[in-house]
Amino acid sequence: MPPQVICSRSDEYNSLETLCNGTTEGPLLRNPGNHDKGRTPRLPTSAEVEFCLSLTQYETEPLDRTANFSFRNTLEGFANPVDGVATRAQSTLHNALHIYMNGSMSQVQGSANDPIFLIHHVFVDSIFEQWLRRHQPVRDLYPAVNAPIGHNHDYHMVPFIPLFRNGDYFVSSLDFGYNYAYLLEPGQRIQEFLNPYLDQARHIWQWLLGAAILGALLASLLAAVITLACRRTKKKRMELYDERQPLLQEGEDGQNLSYQTAL
């Protein structure tokens, strides 16, 4: 059975003046590439992402989808990622993939049903993280007033639990305890690779120390046994081949010399 979607019929909920109750509403839909190419000619390019990252202002007036030269509006996909000017004719960057998938992902109210939604938004968050690290804005730059409803600095981000204010997220992902592998420096990548092993070692260091001490004792004992065995073997060989007479013996007259052997 194909995956089922829920909460995708916002018009029906509005007419009935009710909330989504979690009832399945049909299968997950995808038809990638068969979308309105006039609105979204293609998927975003690396150059467009880089231009978006170059925008120094997080937000500009009037703080909505008509804002020009706004990093937020350009990343969201309501501004041209070539010049930063707002456009209603096209959907770009973040919005482009939603349109491209041409199915459940293309409906605002039900797009989170598609697992691709999570992967897509994680990548969008990584672009936001790049912008934060590059420009290092102070938290007060996040709009305090006049943003679209629910988006001001001190408004809570609902319906997520626990409750946090929008402005609380205007910080690096490092403050939340996570990072992106492709944003790590070479030295950090090595450290990231070693961290799981180091964490495990911290939990079992007593056992590792005990094993090291026991190993050293056993190695010392083995070395002592081998040394003793070698000495005994050497002594036996010397006793076996010990020469009882000198090899060169002087005659009685002191002149004649003859070779002697114990063999």
C-alpha positions as CSV (number, residue, x, y, z in Angstrom):
1,M,0.0,0.0,0.0
2,P,1.5,3.4,-1.0
3,P,2.1,6.0,1.7
4,Q,-1.0,7.9,2.7
5,V,-1.1,11.7,3.3
6,I,-3.1,13.6,5.9
7,C,-4.1,17.3,6.4
8,S,-3.9,18.2,2.7
9,R,-7.4,19.6,2.2
10,S,-7.3,23.1,3.6
11,D,-10.2,24.3,1.6
12,E,-12.4,21.6,3.0
13,Y,-11.3,22.3,6.6
14,N,-12.0,26.0,6.1
15,S,-15.5,25.4,4.7
16,L,-16.3,23.0,7.6
17,E,-14.6,25.3,10.1
18,T,-12.7,22.4,11.5
19,L,-9.2,21.2,12.0
20,C,-7.5,18.2,10.4
21,N,-8.2,15.1,12.4
22,G,-5.4,12.9,10.9
23,T,-7.7,10.8,8.6
24,T,-5.9,9.5,5.5
25,E,-6.7,11.4,2.4
26,G,-5.2,9.3,-0.4
27,P,-1.7,8.3,-1.5
28,L,1.4,10.4,-1.6
29,L,1.7,12.0,-5.1
30,R,4.8,12.8,-7.1
31,N,5.3,13.7,-10.7
32,P,8.7,15.3,-10.8
33,G,9.7,17.4,-13.8
34,N,6.2,17.6,-15.3
35,H,5.5,21.0,-13.7
36,D,4.8,24.5,-15.0
37,K,8.2,25.3,-16.6
38,G,7.2,28.8,-17.2
39,R,7.0,29.3,-13.4
40,T,10.0,27.2,-12.6
41,P,12.2,26.6,-15.7
42,R,14.8,24.4,-13.8
43,L,16.1,23.5,-10.4
44,P,18.4,26.0,-8.7
45,T,22.2,26.2,-9.5
46,S,25.2,26.5,-7.2
47,A,25.8,30.0,-8.6
48,E,22.3,31.1,-7.6
49,V,22.8,29.8,-4.1
50,E,26.1,31.6,-3.8
51,F,24.5,34.9,-4.9
52,C,21.8,34.4,-2.2
53,L,24.6,33.9,0.3
54,S,26.2,37.1,-0.8
55,L,23.2,39.2,0.2
56,T,24.2,41.0,3.4
57,Q,20.7,41.9,4.7
58,Y,18.6,39.2,6.3
59,E,15.4,41.1,5.7
60,T,14.3,44.3,4.0
61,E,11.1,46.3,3.9
62,P,8.3,45.6,3.6
63,L,9.3,42.2,5.2
64,D,7.1,40.1,2.9
65,R,7.4,38.3,-0.5
66,T,7.9,41.7,-2.3
67,A,11.1,42.5,-0.4
68,N,14.1,43.2,-2.6
69,F,17.8,42.2,-1.8
70,S,16.6,40.2,1.2
71,F,18.4,37.0,1.9
72,R,15.3,35.6,3.5
73,N,13.0,36.4,0.6
74,T,15.6,35.2,-2.0
75,L,16.3,31.9,-0.2
76,E,12.6,31.4,0.2
77,G,12.1,31.7,-3.6
78,F,10.1,34.9,-4.0
79,A,13.0,36.9,-5.4
80,N,15.2,36.4,-8.5
81,P,18.4,34.6,-7.4
82,V,20.4,36.5,-10.0
83,D,19.7,40.0,-8.9
84,G,17.7,39.7,-5.6
85,V,14.7,41.6,-7.0
86,A,11.3,40.2,-5.9
87,T,9.2,38.5,-8.6
88,R,5.7,37.1,-8.8
89,A,6.3,35.4,-12.1
90,Q,8.7,32.7,-11.0
91,S,9.3,30.4,-8.0
92,T,13.0,30.0,-7.3
93,L,15.4,28.4,-4.8
94,H,13.4,26.8,-1.9
95,N,10.1,27.2,-3.7
96,A,11.5,25.7,-7.0
97,L,11.8,22.1,-5.6
98,H,8.3,22.2,-4.3
99,I,7.0,23.1,-7.7
100,Y,9.3,20.7,-9.5
101,M,8.0,17.7,-7.5
102,N,4.5,18.4,-8.9
103,G,2.5,16.5,-6.3
104,S,2.0,16.5,-2.6
105,M,5.2,18.6,-2.1
106,S,3.6,21.3,-4.2
107,Q,0.7,21.9,-1.7
108,V,1.7,24.2,1.2
109,Q,-0.7,22.5,3.6
110,G,0.3,18.9,2.8
111,S,3.9,19.1,1.6
112,A,5.3,17.8,4.9
113,N,3.7,14.4,4.1
114,D,6.5,13.7,1.6
115,P,9.8,12.5,3.2
116,I,11.6,14.7,0.6
117,F,10.2,17.7,2.4
118,L,12.5,16.9,5.4
119,I,15.6,16.4,3.2
120,H,14.9,19.6,1.3
121,H,14.4,21.8,4.4
122,V,17.5,20.4,6.1
123,F,19.5,21.6,3.0
124,V,17.7,25.0,3.1
125,D,18.7,25.2,6.8
126,S,22.3,24.5,5.9
127,I,22.2,27.4,3.5
128,F,20.9,29.6,6.3
129,E,23.7,28.3,8.5
130,Q,26.3,29.3,5.9
131,W,24.8,32.8,5.8
132,L,24.9,33.1,9.6
133,R,28.5,32.0,9.7
134,R,29.5,34.3,6.9
135,H,27.8,37.5,8.0
136,Q,27.5,36.8,11.8
137,P,24.5,39.0,12.4
138,V,23.4,40.1,15.9
139,R,20.2,38.6,17.1
140,D,18.5,42.0,17.2
141,L,18.6,42.1,13.4
142,Y,15.7,39.7,13.3
143,P,12.5,41.8,12.7
144,A,10.8,42.7,15.9
145,V,7.6,44.2,14.3
146,N,5.8,44.4,11.0
147,A,6.7,40.9,9.8
148,P,3.9,38.7,8.4
149,I,1.6,37.4,11.1
150,G,3.4,34.9,13.4
151,H,6.9,35.9,12.2
152,N,8.0,38.7,14.5
153,H,11.0,38.2,16.7
154,D,9.1,37.4,19.9
155,Y,6.3,35.4,18.4
156,H,6.3,31.7,19.3
157,M,7.0,29.2,16.4
158,V,3.8,27.1,16.6
159,P,2.7,24.3,16.6
160,F,6.1,23.0,17.5
161,I,6.8,21.8,21.1
162,P,8.6,22.9,23.2
163,L,7.7,26.5,22.4
164,F,10.5,28.8,21.2
165,R,10.4,32.3,19.8
166,N,11.4,33.0,16.2
167,G,14.3,35.1,17.4
168,D,15.7,32.1,19.4
169,Y,16.5,30.4,16.1
170,F,18.5,33.3,14.7
171,V,21.8,31.7,15.9
172,S,24.2,29.1,14.5
173,S,23.3,25.4,14.5
174,L,26.4,24.9,16.7
175,D,24.4,26.5,19.5
176,F,21.9,23.7,19.1
177,G,24.5,21.0,19.2
178,Y,24.5,20.0,15.5
179,N,26.6,20.7,12.4
180,Y,26.7,19.9,8.7
181,A,29.5,17.6,7.4
182,Y,30.1,19.6,4.3
183,L,30.7,22.8,6.3
184,L,33.4,21.3,8.5
185,E,37.1,22.3,8.0
186,P,39.5,19.4,7.2
187,G,40.7,19.2,10.8
188,Q,37.2,19.3,12.1
189,R,36.2,16.4,9.8
190,I,39.0,14.2,11.4
191,Q,37.8,15.3,14.9
192,E,34.1,14.5,13.9
193,F,35.2,11.1,12.8
194,L,37.1,10.4,16.0
195,N,34.4,11.8,18.4
196,P,32.2,8.7,18.6
197,Y,35.2,6.6,19.5
198,L,36.5,9.1,22.0
199,D,33.0,9.3,23.6
200,Q,32.9,5.6,23.9
201,A,36.4,5.5,25.4
202,R,35.3,8.1,28.1
203,H,32.7,5.6,29.2
204,I,35.0,2.6,29.5
205,W,38.3,4.2,30.3
206,Q,38.5,2.3,33.6
207,W,38.2,-1.0,31.8
208,L,40.8,0.1,29.2
209,L,43.2,1.1,32.0
210,G,42.7,-2.2,33.8
211,A,43.2,-4.1,30.5
212,A,46.4,-2.1,29.8
213,I,47.9,-2.8,33.2
214,L,46.9,-6.5,33.0
215,G,48.4,-6.7,29.5
216,A,51.7,-5.1,30.8
217,L,51.9,-7.6,33.7
218,L,51.3,-10.5,31.4
219,A,53.9,-9.2,28.9
220,S,56.4,-8.8,31.7
221,L,55.8,-12.3,33.0
222,L,56.1,-13.8,29.5
223,A,59.3,-11.9,28.9
224,A,60.7,-13.2,32.2
225,V,59.8,-16.8,31.3
226,I,61.4,-16.5,27.8
227,T,64.5,-15.0,29.3
228,L,64.9,-17.7,31.9
229,A,64.3,-20.4,29.3
230,C,66.9,-18.9,27.0
231,R,69.5,-18.8,29.8
232,R,68.9,-22.5,30.7
233,T,69.2,-23.5,27.0
234,K,72.4,-21.5,26.6
235,K,73.8,-23.1,29.8
236,K,73.0,-26.6,28.6
237,R,74.7,-26.0,25.3
238,M,77.8,-24.7,27.0
239,E,78.0,-27.7,29.2
240,L,77.5,-30.0,26.2
241,Y,80.4,-28.5,24.2
242,D,82.7,-27.6,27.1
243,E,86.3,-28.4,26.2
244,R,88.0,-30.3,29.1
245,Q,91.5,-29.7,27.7
246,P,93.1,-26.7,26.0
247,L,93.0,-26.9,22.2
248,L,96.8,-26.3,22.0
249,Q,98.9,-28.3,24.5
250,E,102.6,-27.9,25.2
251,G,104.8,-31.0,25.2
252,E,107.0,-32.1,28.0
253,D,110.0,-30.6,26.4
254,G,108.3,-27.4,26.0
255,Q,108.8,-27.6,22.2
256,N,106.3,-29.9,20.8
257,L,102.8,-28.6,20.4
258,S,99.8,-30.8,19.6
259,Y,96.1,-30.1,19.1
260,Q,93.8,-31.6,21.7
261,T,90.0,-31.8,21.8
262,A,87.4,-33.0,24.2
263,L,85.5,-34.7,21.3
